[in-house]
Amino acid sequence: MARYTGPKTKIARKFGEPIFGPDKVLSKKNYPPGQHGTGRKKKTSEYGIQLREKQKAKYTYGVLEKQFRNMFEKASRSKGITGEVLLQLLESRLDNIVFRMGLAKSRAGARQLVSHRHIVVDGSVVNIPSYIVKPGQIVGVREKAKSLEIILDSVSGINHSKYPWIEYDSSSMSAKYLHIPERADIPENIKEQLIVELYSK
């Protein structure tokens, strides 16, 4: 499956936010890339603003266009506010849960752990990053992967109480997905209503 593998700092500077995680360059150059990055800001159209928000969400969660549209359609058929349901679906992806657990320092790293069969759900190996975890399910590290340096390095010093919808057990390196998160608890700076307006045209 194709993924964005280009320069991450360039994308982060485009949005003015560290959407791929901590970025040293962005902290020094928080303006768009290119020779006109520090110049006068161009006025963006309503469509441009909506498209930008969708692109930001896609890059943040590492989802491709077709996957993103399918998720939006699923959200629009579900009960509740479409934009909120969309973010809740994105938060319920297995790669995102692994990232929130602190097993990887980025969603790309979490996706790799899942793809390489290091992650189990309810005791069974799941190697599909887009797998939707349901409340009550337990996500953990496969026994033989618990000594992996990349996991041990990532998980040390993490505040596991930061996300109230995930109950982490450090002794077993697993977490229970307690409930679907409320919008107010999701820390991502995404204006989901703009995405809804974009797809509603």
Disulfide bonds with the S-S distance in Angstrom:
none
